Amino acid sequence: MRTFLKPVLLFAWVCSLACFSGCQSKKAAALPDKNIEILFTGDTHCKLDGVLNFASVSALKKDLLKETPYVTLIDAGDAIQGELIGTISKGLHITQLMNACNYDYAIIGNHEFDFGLKNFSRIISFSKAKYLNTNVKYTGHSENNLEGTFAYDIKSYGNVKVAFLGVSTPLSVKSSTPAFFMENGKFVYDFCEGNKGSKLFSKIQNTTKKARKEGADYVVVVSHLGMRDTNAFERLFNAASLINHTSGIDAVIDAHEHELNEQHFIRNLNGKEVLLTSCGTKFDNIGKLTINTEGKITSELVHNYTKKDPAVLEEMELIKKSIQTELASKVAYSNMMLSINDENGIRLVRTRETAIGNLCADAYRAVTNADIGLANGGGIRKSLPKGHITNADIINIHPFNNTICSRKIKGSQLLDCLEFAAKNVKATTSAGGKANGEFGGFLSVSGLRFTIDTSISTPILTDEKGMLTDIHGYRRIKNVEIEKNGLYVPLDPKATYLVASHSYIIKNSGDGNTTLTSGELIHDDVMIDNQALIYYITEVLKGDVSSRYSKTEGRITVK
């Protein structure tokens, strides 16, 4: 009996194995009867003018609709911030233009949060496009400002179904204002950043499986991750890692790092090649991903398209005109001028502590919750007028659109930084009726105080380009004290401090100051500097400038 059963059991086992393997294999994807065209933009950062713009996108979509009914338009994030139009309208005008172009989907870039979660909630409600949000979850007990988003969406193109997922960078908190994501001092928005990337990958994998189970023939992930790999932590959350750690995704449309990837193939968890594409920044290109009638997926970057949609052009012109009205809108009041000059018209902001310099440094510190804020004198271009203050008045102070950053640095680095900033300071602020000792890299400060001894020659050594090379000799900076809970304590050269400034100083060695370019970057391009100033004046100071900044506070003493 036992010898008789062996071949029977073997046959049954082979049959069951074949059935199991067949059940586990992926069903063949349906083929579209016409090409599916997926147009995409990303990192447009409020760009209106140029060879390509929103009017180009709309015209291209309409042209493609003449060839196939299956055309979808997607934005991969960072659309509503980056230029004046975004700052003034808090992203609303850009959303108007996206509505005029009939975007189908959008995802959340890190800069969509720049004007606050409540504002972004209004953007979501106003947008005709569905905001896809696969990995950001609200965990608090108050108001979920992302309630109007969708984990994924399945769109039908004839008999073919395509699932679209939207993935936001888990590093968003690093590149935005932490307070926006908190309630009662605790973070209440979870970006799936935990478990060394596995939480994010599991979330995307499970959502992909769910979409497949609901009938999706193809899965397209729209991500705001980028391909940054400057350190191991950032590599955990880039687009390549997402593909490497998942299966079932057919293509990834990516943004965040402003890269150009026309067709880049990366192997997934099972060794299958997955297409990755990204189209640069500020309408360098319009991306076009195609699923053809044979099921093949390809992508290209469109950069030589010249048509414009007249209706969208008209909308753009109306918005440009409305900005002028919004620039004149009154947002604050001061019963005195916060001047960059002294009473004789000599510019002080590049040689001495000023009330306006303190205001700017305090704003940088406030939006990042840093220990210290630094504002370079060369970046403070205009005085804040007496009386009613408009948006234009604030933007004129910071016209360069540098972005706020913060970095953890040692106390010894901070000492070097201050020494470099004070290298040109003289005992007197004027000579021969002109400003004396000016330097654009002179720093106004928040969260500390110190003395500059002008009787000592600067120990700063620079190369022919003005870049710091060494510090040799006696130091001019004395008595540096750090503010803690309203009290001042001596700076500890070995301690670590969180220092906020903007990208020009923190990342780009602005004015030749190389002292802040090393150390952990905590906040990366949080918001534009004038936007930070508007936020601080309107939200923190509640529009009342003079009661806090009617005089200087002795943060910098020059002797």
C-alpha positions as CSV (number, residue, x, y, z in Angstrom):
1,M,0.0,0.0,0.0
2,R,2.7,2.5,0.9
3,T,4.6,1.9,-2.4
4,F,1.3,2.5,-4.3
5,L,0.6,5.8,-2.5
6,K,4.0,7.3,-3.2
7,P,3.5,8.2,-6.9
8,V,-0.1,9.2,-6.2
9,L,1.0,11.6,-3.5
10,L,3.9,12.8,-5.6
11,F,1.5,13.6,-8.5
12,A,-0.9,15.4,-6.1
13,W,1.9,17.5,-4.6
14,V,3.2,18.5,-8.1
15,C,-0.3,19.5,-9.1
16,S,-0.9,21.5,-6.0
17,L,2.5,23.2,-6.4
18,A,1.6,24.1,-10.0
19,C,-1.7,25.5,-8.8
20,F,0.0,27.5,-6.0
21,S,2.6,29.0,-8.4
22,G,0.0,30.0,-10.8
23,C,-2.1,31.6,-8.2
24,Q,0.9,33.5,-6.9
25,S,2.0,34.8,-10.3
26,K,1.0,38.3,-11.3
27,K,-1.9,38.4,-13.7
28,A,-1.1,39.8,-17.2
29,A,-1.8,43.5,-17.3
30,A,-4.6,44.6,-19.6
31,L,-3.4,46.6,-22.6
32,P,-4.9,50.0,-23.4
33,D,-6.6,50.5,-26.7
34,K,-4.8,53.9,-27.1
35,N,-1.7,55.3,-25.4
36,I,-2.1,56.5,-21.8
37,E,-0.2,59.8,-21.5
38,I,0.8,61.0,-18.1
39,L,2.1,64.6,-18.1
40,F,3.9,65.7,-15.0
41,T,5.6,68.7,-13.4
42,G,7.6,69.0,-10.2
43,D,9.6,71.6,-8.2
44,T,8.0,74.4,-10.3
45,H,8.4,76.8,-7.3
46,C,5.9,79.4,-8.5
47,K,7.6,80.0,-11.8
48,L,5.3,82.0,-14.2
49,D,7.4,83.3,-17.0
50,G,9.8,81.5,-19.3
51,V,9.7,79.3,-22.4
52,L,7.7,76.7,-20.5
53,N,5.1,77.6,-17.9
54,F,1.5,76.7,-16.8
55,A,0.1,77.9,-20.1
56,S,2.5,75.4,-21.9
57,V,1.3,72.5,-19.7
58,S,-2.3,73.2,-20.5
59,A,-1.7,73.6,-24.2
60,L,0.3,70.3,-24.3
61,K,-2.5,68.5,-22.4
62,K,-5.1,69.7,-24.9
63,D,-2.9,68.7,-27.9
64,L,-2.4,65.2,-26.5
65,L,-6.2,64.9,-26.0
66,K,-6.6,65.2,-29.7
67,E,-4.5,62.0,-30.1
68,T,-5.9,59.9,-27.1
69,P,-8.6,60.4,-24.6
70,Y,-6.3,59.0,-21.9
71,V,-4.3,62.0,-20.7
72,T,-3.6,62.7,-17.0
73,L,-1.7,65.7,-15.5
74,I,0.2,65.4,-12.2
75,D,2.3,67.7,-10.1
76,A,5.1,66.0,-8.0
77,G,5.3,68.7,-5.3
78,D,6.9,72.0,-4.3
79,A,4.5,74.0,-6.5
80,I,3.2,76.7,-4.2
81,Q,6.4,78.2,-2.8
82,G,9.5,79.8,-4.2
83,E,8.7,83.3,-5.6
84,L,6.7,86.4,-4.6
85,I,3.4,85.1,-6.0
86,G,3.6,82.2,-3.5
87,T,4.6,84.2,-0.5
88,I,1.9,86.9,-1.1
89,S,-1.0,84.5,-1.7
90,K,0.3,81.6,0.5
91,G,0.1,79.4,-2.5
92,L,-3.5,80.2,-3.5
93,H,-2.6,81.9,-6.9
94,I,-0.5,78.9,-8.0
95,T,-3.4,76.6,-7.1
96,Q,-5.7,78.8,-9.2
97,L,-3.4,78.3,-12.2
98,M,-3.2,74.6,-11.6
99,N,-7.0,74.5,-11.6
100,A,-7.0,76.4,-14.9
101,C,-4.7,73.7,-16.3
102,N,-7.0,71.0,-15.0
103,Y,-4.4,69.1,-13.0
104,D,-5.8,65.7,-12.0
105,Y,-3.4,64.9,-9.2
106,A,-0.9,66.6,-7.0
107,I,1.3,65.4,-4.1
108,I,2.7,67.1,-1.1
109,G,6.2,68.4,-1.4
110,N,8.0,69.6,1.7
111,H,7.4,73.2,0.7
112,E,3.6,72.7,0.5
113,F,3.8,73.0,4.3
114,D,5.6,76.4,4.3
115,F,2.6,78.5,5.0
116,G,1.3,76.2,7.8
117,L,-0.9,73.2,7.9
118,K,-4.2,75.1,8.2
119,N,-3.3,77.1,5.1
120,F,-2.4,73.9,3.2
121,S,-5.8,72.4,4.3
122,R,-7.4,75.4,2.5
123,I,-5.2,74.7,-0.6
124,I,-6.4,71.1,-0.6
125,S,-10.0,72.1,-0.5
126,F,-9.6,74.8,-3.2
127,S,-7.7,72.5,-5.5
128,K,-9.5,70.6,-8.3
129,A,-6.7,68.1,-8.3
130,K,-6.8,65.2,-5.8
131,Y,-3.9,65.4,-3.4
132,L,-2.3,61.9,-3.1
133,N,-0.8,61.2,0.3
134,T,0.2,57.6,1.0
135,N,2.6,58.0,3.9
136,V,1.7,61.1,6.0
137,K,-0.7,60.3,8.9
138,Y,-2.2,62.5,11.5
139,T,-1.8,61.1,15.1
140,G,-3.1,64.0,17.2
141,H,-6.5,64.8,18.8
142,S,-7.3,68.2,17.4
143,E,-7.7,68.9,13.7
144,N,-6.3,66.8,10.9
145,N,-5.3,69.3,8.2
146,L,-4.6,66.5,5.7
147,E,-8.1,65.0,5.9
148,G,-8.9,65.9,2.3
149,T,-6.0,63.8,0.9
150,F,-6.1,60.3,-0.6
151,A,-3.8,57.4,0.1
152,Y,-4.1,56.4,-3.6
153,D,-6.5,56.6,-6.5
154,I,-7.3,54.2,-9.3
155,K,-8.1,55.8,-12.7
156,S,-9.7,53.9,-15.5
157,Y,-8.5,54.3,-19.1
158,G,-11.0,52.2,-21.1
159,N,-10.5,48.7,-19.8
160,V,-7.2,49.5,-18.1
161,K,-6.8,50.7,-14.5
162,V,-3.8,52.6,-13.2
163,A,-3.2,53.2,-9.5
164,F,-1.5,56.4,-8.5
165,L,0.2,56.7,-5.1
166,G,1.7,59.9,-3.6
167,V,4.8,59.7,-1.4
168,S,6.1,62.8,0.5
169,T,9.7,62.9,1.9
170,P,10.0,61.8,5.5
171,L,12.5,64.6,5.8
172,S,9.8,67.3,5.5
173,V,10.0,68.2,9.1
174,K,13.7,69.0,8.6
175,S,12.9,71.2,5.7
176,S,9.9,73.0,7.1
177,T,8.9,74.7,10.4
178,P,8.7,72.1,13.2
179,A,5.9,73.9,15.1
180,F,3.6,73.4,12.1
181,F,3.6,69.6,12.8
182,M,3.1,69.8,16.6
183,E,0.4,70.0,19.2
184,N,1.2,70.8,22.8
185,G,4.9,70.4,22.0
186,K,4.5,66.9,20.5
187,F,4.8,65.9,16.8
188,V,1.4,64.7,15.5
189,Y,2.2,64.1,11.9
190,D,3.9,60.8,11.1
191,F,5.7,60.6,7.8
192,C,6.6,56.9,8.2
193,E,10.2,58.0,8.9
194,G,10.8,55.3,11.5
195,N,12.6,51.9,11.6
196,K,15.5,52.9,9.2
197,G,13.2,53.3,6.2
198,S,11.3,50.0,6.6
199,K,8.2,51.7,7.9
200,L,8.0,53.8,4.7
201,F,8.7,50.9,2.4
202,S,6.1,48.7,4.2
203,K,3.5,51.4,3.9
204,I,4.1,51.8,0.1
205,Q,4.3,48.0,-0.4
206,N,1.0,47.4,1.4
207,T,-0.7,50.2,-0.4
208,T,0.5,48.8,-3.7
209,K,-0.8,45.4,-2.9
210,K,-4.2,46.9,-1.9
211,A,-4.4,48.8,-5.2
212,R,-3.5,45.6,-7.2
213,K,-6.2,43.7,-5.3
214,E,-8.7,46.3,-6.3
215,G,-7.9,45.7,-9.9
216,A,-5.0,48.0,-10.8
217,D,-3.2,46.8,-13.9
218,Y,-0.4,49.3,-13.4
219,V,1.0,51.2,-10.3
220,V,2.6,54.6,-10.7
221,V,4.2,56.2,-7.7
222,V,4.5,60.0,-7.7
223,S,7.2,60.8,-5.1
224,H,8.8,63.8,-3.6
225,L,12.0,62.0,-2.4
226,G,14.8,62.9,-4.8
227,M,18.0,60.9,-5.3
228,R,20.1,62.6,-2.6
229,D,22.6,60.2,-1.1
230,T,25.1,62.5,0.7
231,N,24.8,60.4,3.8
232,A,23.4,57.1,4.9
233,F,20.3,58.6,6.5
234,E,19.3,60.5,3.4
235,R,19.8,57.4,1.3
236,L,17.2,55.6,3.3
237,F,14.5,57.9,1.9
238,N,15.5,58.5,-1.7
239,A,13.6,57.3,-4.7
240,A,16.1,54.6,-5.5
241,S,15.7,53.1,-2.0
242,L,12.0,53.1,-2.4
243,I,12.3,51.0,-5.6
244,N,15.0,48.7,-4.2
245,H,12.8,47.8,-1.2
246,T,9.4,47.3,-2.9
247,S,7.8,45.3,-5.7
248,G,4.7,45.7,-7.9
249,I,5.5,49.3,-8.8
250,D,5.8,49.9,-12.6
251,A,7.1,53.5,-12.6
252,V,8.1,56.3,-10.3
253,I,7.7,60.0,-11.1
254,D,10.0,61.8,-8.7
255,A,10.8,65.4,-7.6
256,H,12.5,67.2,-4.7
257,E,16.2,67.4,-5.7
258,H,15.5,69.2,-9.0
259,E,17.2,66.4,-10.9
260,L,16.8,65.6,-14.6
261,N,16.1,61.9,-15.2
262,E,14.5,61.2,-18.6
263,Q,14.5,57.4,-18.3
264,H,16.5,55.8,-15.4
265,F,15.9,52.2,-14.6
266,I,16.4,50.8,-11.0
267,R,15.9,47.2,-9.9
268,N,13.2,46.5,-7.4
269,L,13.1,44.0,-4.6
270,N,12.5,41.1,-7.1
271,G,15.2,42.3,-9.5
272,K,12.7,43.8,-12.0
273,E,13.7,47.1,-13.6
274,V,11.4,50.0,-12.7
275,L,11.4,53.3,-14.6
276,L,12.3,56.4,-12.6
277,T,11.8,59.9,-14.2
278,S,12.0,63.5,-13.0
279,C,11.9,66.8,-14.9
280,G,14.1,69.3,-13.1
281,T,12.8,72.6,-11.6
282,K,11.0,75.7,-12.6
283,F,9.6,74.3,-15.8
284,D,13.0,73.2,-17.2
285,N,10.9,70.5,-18.8
286,I,7.5,69.0,-18.8
287,G,7.6,65.3,-18.1
288,K,5.6,62.8,-20.2
289,L,5.3,59.2,-19.2
290,T,3.6,56.9,-21.7
291,I,2.0,53.4,-21.3
292,N,1.5,52.3,-24.9
293,T,-0.9,49.9,-26.5
294,E,1.6,47.0,-26.0
295,G,1.9,47.8,-22.3
296,K,5.4,49.3,-22.6
297,I,6.2,52.2,-20.3
298,T,8.5,55.0,-21.5
299,S,9.2,58.6,-20.5
300,E,10.6,61.7,-22.1
301,L,11.3,65.3,-21.1
302,V,9.6,67.9,-23.3
303,H,11.6,71.2,-23.5
304,N,11.0,72.6,-27.0
305,Y,7.2,73.0,-26.9
306,T,6.1,76.5,-27.9
307,K,2.3,76.6,-27.7
308,K,0.5,78.4,-24.9
309,D,-3.1,78.1,-23.8
310,P,-4.6,81.6,-24.2
311,A,-7.0,81.1,-21.3
312,V,-4.3,80.2,-18.9
313,L,-2.1,83.1,-20.1
314,E,-5.0,85.5,-19.4
315,E,-5.4,84.0,-15.9
316,M,-1.7,84.5,-15.3
317,E,-1.9,88.2,-16.2
318,L,-4.9,88.7,-13.9
319,I,-3.0,87.2,-11.1
320,K,0.1,89.3,-11.7
321,K,-2.0,92.4,-11.5
322,S,-3.7,91.3,-8.3
323,I,-0.2,90.8,-6.7
324,Q,0.3,94.5,-6.9
325,T,-2.8,95.1,-4.7
326,E,-1.7,92.4,-2.3
327,L,1.8,93.9,-2.0
328,A,0.2,97.1,-0.8
329,S,-1.8,95.3,1.8
330,K,-1.1,96.5,5.4
331,V,0.1,93.6,7.7
332,A,1.8,95.4,10.6
333,Y,2.4,98.6,12.4
334,S,5.4,100.4,13.9
335,N,5.4,103.8,15.6
336,M,9.0,104.2,14.6
337,M,11.3,103.3,11.7
338,L,13.6,100.3,12.1
339,S,16.4,101.7,10.1
340,I,19.5,100.2,8.5
341,N,21.2,103.6,9.0
342,D,22.0,106.0,11.8
343,E,20.5,109.4,12.3
344,N,23.1,110.9,9.8
345,G,22.3,108.4,7.1
346,I,25.4,106.3,7.7
347,R,24.6,102.6,7.1
348,L,25.0,100.7,10.4
349,V,23.5,97.2,9.6
350,R,26.9,96.0,8.3
351,T,28.9,97.2,11.3
352,R,26.8,97.4,14.4
353,E,23.8,95.9,16.2
354,T,20.5,97.4,14.9
355,A,16.9,96.9,15.8
356,I,16.1,95.7,12.3
357,G,19.1,93.3,12.4
358,N,17.8,91.9,15.7
359,L,14.3,91.5,14.1
360,C,15.7,89.5,11.2
361,A,17.9,87.3,13.4
362,D,15.0,86.7,15.8
363,A,12.7,85.7,12.9
364,Y,15.2,83.0,11.7
365,R,15.6,81.7,15.2
366,A,11.8,81.6,15.8
367,V,10.8,79.7,12.7
368,T,13.4,76.9,13.4
369,N,13.2,77.0,17.2
370,A,17.0,77.3,17.2
371,D,19.3,78.3,20.0
372,I,20.9,81.1,17.9
373,G,19.9,83.2,14.9
374,L,22.3,84.9,12.6
375,A,21.4,87.5,9.9
376,N,24.1,88.9,7.6
377,G,24.1,92.7,7.1
378,G,24.4,92.4,3.3
379,G,21.1,90.6,3.2
380,I,19.2,93.4,4.9
381,R,18.6,95.8,2.1
382,K,15.9,98.3,3.3
383,S,14.6,99.9,6.5
384,L,11.2,99.0,7.9
385,P,9.2,102.2,7.7
386,K,7.3,104.0,10.4
387,G,3.5,103.6,10.5
388,H,1.6,101.0,8.6
389,I,3.8,98.2,7.1
390,T,2.9,96.4,3.9
391,N,3.9,93.1,2.4
392,A,6.1,95.0,-0.1
393,D,7.9,96.8,2.8
394,I,8.9,93.4,4.4
395,I,9.9,91.8,1.1
396,N,12.1,94.8,0.3
397,I,14.1,94.1,3.4
398,H,15.0,90.6,2.1
399,P,14.7,90.7,-1.7
400,F,17.1,87.7,-2.5
401,N,14.8,84.8,-1.6
402,N,17.5,82.9,0.4
403,T,16.0,80.0,2.3
404,I,16.1,79.5,6.1
405,C,18.3,76.6,7.3
406,S,19.8,75.5,10.6
407,R,22.8,73.4,11.6
408,K,24.2,71.9,14.8
409,I,27.6,73.3,15.4
410,K,30.2,73.3,18.1
411,G,30.7,76.4,20.3
412,S,34.3,76.7,18.9
413,Q,32.8,76.9,15.4
414,L,30.5,79.7,16.5
415,L,33.4,81.6,18.0
416,D,35.2,81.4,14.6
417,C,32.0,82.5,12.9
418,L,31.7,85.6,15.0
419,E,35.4,86.4,14.6
420,F,35.1,86.3,10.8
421,A,31.9,88.4,10.9
422,A,33.7,91.1,12.9
423,K,36.9,91.2,10.9
424,N,36.3,94.7,9.4
425,V,34.6,96.4,12.3
426,K,36.2,99.7,13.3
427,A,35.9,101.8,16.5
428,T,33.9,104.4,14.6
429,T,31.1,103.8,12.2
430,S,31.9,106.7,9.8
431,A,34.9,108.3,8.3
432,G,34.9,111.3,5.9
433,G,31.1,111.2,5.8
434,K,31.0,107.6,4.7
435,A,30.4,104.3,6.5
436,N,33.5,102.9,8.1
437,G,34.4,99.2,8.5
438,E,31.5,97.9,6.5
439,F,31.2,94.2,5.7
440,G,28.3,92.4,4.2
441,G,29.2,89.3,6.3
442,F,28.7,91.2,9.5
443,L,26.2,89.3,11.6
444,S,23.2,90.5,13.6
445,V,22.5,87.9,16.3
446,S,19.7,86.4,18.3
447,G,20.2,84.3,21.4
448,L,23.6,85.5,22.4
449,R,25.7,88.6,23.2
450,F,29.4,89.5,22.9
451,T,31.9,92.2,22.7
452,I,34.2,93.2,19.7
453,D,37.5,94.7,20.8
454,T,38.6,96.9,17.9
455,S,42.0,97.6,19.5
456,I,43.0,94.2,18.3
457,S,43.7,93.6,14.7
458,T,41.7,90.9,13.1
459,P,43.3,87.4,13.2
460,I,41.3,86.4,10.2
461,L,43.3,85.1,7.2
462,T,41.6,84.7,3.8
463,D,42.6,83.6,0.3
464,E,42.5,85.8,-2.8
465,K,38.8,85.2,-3.1
466,G,38.1,86.4,0.4
467,M,37.4,82.9,1.8
468,L,38.4,82.1,5.3
469,T,41.6,80.0,5.5
470,D,42.8,80.4,9.0
471,I,42.6,82.3,12.3
472,H,45.9,83.3,13.7
473,G,46.6,85.7,16.5
474,Y,44.7,87.3,19.3
475,R,40.9,87.4,19.0
476,R,38.7,90.4,18.9
477,I,35.6,88.6,20.1
478,K,35.2,88.6,23.9
479,N,32.7,87.7,26.5
480,V,30.4,85.5,24.4
481,E,27.3,84.5,26.3
482,I,24.4,82.3,25.2
483,E,20.8,83.1,26.2
484,K,18.9,80.4,28.1
485,N,15.5,81.1,29.4
486,G,16.1,84.8,29.6
487,L,19.4,84.4,31.3
488,Y,22.9,84.6,29.8
489,V,25.6,81.9,30.4
490,P,29.1,81.7,29.0
491,L,29.5,80.0,25.7
492,D,31.0,76.5,25.9
493,P,33.4,75.8,23.0
494,K,32.8,72.1,23.4
495,A,29.0,72.3,23.5
496,T,26.7,71.9,20.5
497,Y,24.3,74.6,19.5
498,L,21.5,74.8,16.9
499,V,22.2,77.8,14.7
500,A,19.8,79.2,12.2
501,S,20.5,81.5,9.3
502,H,19.8,81.2,5.6
503,S,21.3,79.0,2.9
504,Y,23.8,81.7,1.8
505,I,25.5,81.5,5.2
506,I,24.7,77.9,6.4
507,K,25.3,76.0,3.1
508,N,27.1,78.3,0.7
509,S,29.9,80.0,2.7
510,G,28.4,83.4,2.0
511,D,30.8,86.4,2.2
512,G,33.6,83.9,2.6
513,N,32.5,82.6,6.0
514,T,33.2,78.8,5.8
515,T,32.7,78.2,9.6
516,L,29.0,77.0,9.4
517,T,29.2,74.5,6.5
518,S,30.0,71.5,8.6
519,G,27.8,69.9,11.2
520,E,24.5,68.2,11.0
521,L,22.0,70.1,8.9
522,I,18.7,70.1,10.9
523,H,16.5,72.4,8.8
524,D,17.1,72.5,5.1
525,D,15.5,75.3,3.1
526,V,12.6,75.7,5.5
527,M,11.1,78.8,3.9
528,I,12.2,81.9,2.0
529,D,13.8,84.6,4.3
530,N,11.2,87.3,3.5
531,Q,8.5,84.7,4.1
532,A,10.0,83.9,7.5
533,L,10.0,87.6,8.3
534,I,6.4,88.0,7.3
535,Y,5.5,85.0,9.4
536,Y,7.4,86.3,12.4
537,I,5.9,89.8,12.2
538,T,2.3,88.7,11.5
539,E,2.0,85.5,13.6
540,V,4.5,85.9,16.4
541,L,4.5,89.7,16.9
542,K,0.8,89.9,15.9
543,G,1.6,92.9,13.7
544,D,3.1,95.0,16.5
545,V,6.8,95.7,15.7
546,S,7.7,98.7,17.8
547,S,6.9,97.4,21.2
548,R,9.6,94.7,20.9
549,Y,12.1,96.5,18.7
550,S,12.0,100.2,19.7
551,K,15.7,100.0,20.7
552,T,18.7,97.8,20.5
553,E,19.4,95.5,23.5
554,G,23.2,95.3,23.9
555,R,23.6,92.1,22.0
556,I,26.8,93.4,20.3
557,T,29.1,95.8,22.2
558,V,31.9,97.5,20.2
559,K,34.8,99.1,22.0
